[in-house]
């Protein structure tokens, strides 16, 4: 299991976003990885992609810092987008919450497609 958190100025007037961090246990030792491009949308995307592609267990949970970041002002800057898959396996983003998608974030008031979000995050489509 891995735990995802957000490093920011908790309780401050300015969010002071600094990065998304991941922690996990490996060989009885706590390990850490930080995604800190100063772009929350990209860092969250990259952290989720890293977890999916890694071998750190089946479960990813959020530390309380994730909820605190959103409640302390992140909700004014970002909207949730949920990565889902059509029956044929085609990925898409849905902007209505339910419990079937992987939560990502986009800039407030925008609704990019999955392909557009990948481009925003610098994640080019692999050549087939």
N, C-alpha and C positions, 0 to 999 in steps of 0.2 A: 504494500500500500504506500502511496505517496500523498503528501499533504502540500496543497498549494496555498500561498499567502500573497499578500500585497504589501510592499514596503512603501509607506507614505507617512506624511506628517499628521498622525492621528490626533484629532482634537484641535488642530491648528486652524487659523483663518484661511490658509491656503492648503490645498491637499498635498502639495509637495510630493507628487508621485515620483517614486524612485525605481520601481521594478516589481516584477512578479517573481516569487521565489518558490522553488520546489525543494522538499526535503523527503528523505526516505532512509530506511535502514538497509545497510549492506554489510554483511560479515560482522554483525553486532556493533556496527558503527553508524552514527547518523551522518548522512551525506547531504550536500546542498548544491543546488544549481540556481543561478540567478539569470533572469532575462531582463535586461535593463537598457533598452534602446531609447528610453525617454518617450516611447510611444506605447501607451497602455494597450490599445487595440492589437498592435503587432506582438507585444510581449505576451499577452494572454493567449493569442493564437499560437505563437511559437512554443509556449509552455505546454499547451494541450497537445500539439503535434509531437513534441519531444516525449511526452508521457505515452502517447499511443504507440510510438515507434520504439520505445524503450522496453526493457524487461524488468519493470519495477512492480509487478503484481497486477491484479485485475482491478484494484480499487484506487480511485482518486477522490480525496475529500478536500474541502476547503477549510482553512483555518478561520477563526472569527474575524480576522483582518479583512477578509473578502467582503463580508456583510458590512463591516464598519466602514470600509472605503466607499461602498455604494451609498450607504446611509449618510455619511459625512459630506457628500457632495458629488460623488461619482455619478449619481442618477441624473444630475443636471448636465453632465458632459457626455454620457454614453447611454445607448439603448442596448438591450439584449437582442441577440439574433440566435436562432436555434438551428444547428446543422442537422438536417434530416435526410432521409433517402427515399426516393420513389421505389415502387415495386421492382423496377428494372435495375435498381442500384444506383441511379443517378442522384448525386448529392444536390441539395438546394438549401437555401436559408428561409426559415419561417420566422415571422416577427410576432406570432401569437404564442404565448406560453402554453406548454403542456409538458408532461413528463417523459416525452419520447425523444427529445433532441439533446445534442451537446451544446451547452451555452457558450456563445462567443459574444463579443461586444463590437459595436460600431459607433461612429461619431453620432451624437444626438441629432435626431431629425433626418438621418440618412437611412436608406434601405438598399445597400448594394446587393447584387446577386452573389452567389457563392464564388463565381469566377472573378467578379470585381473585388470581393474581399480578399481572395488569394493574391490578386495583383497588388492591392493596397498593402498587404503584409509581406510582399516580396517572395511569394511562394509560387514559382512558375510551374505550370502544368508540365508533367513529364512527357517527353516525346515517346510515341508508341512505335 
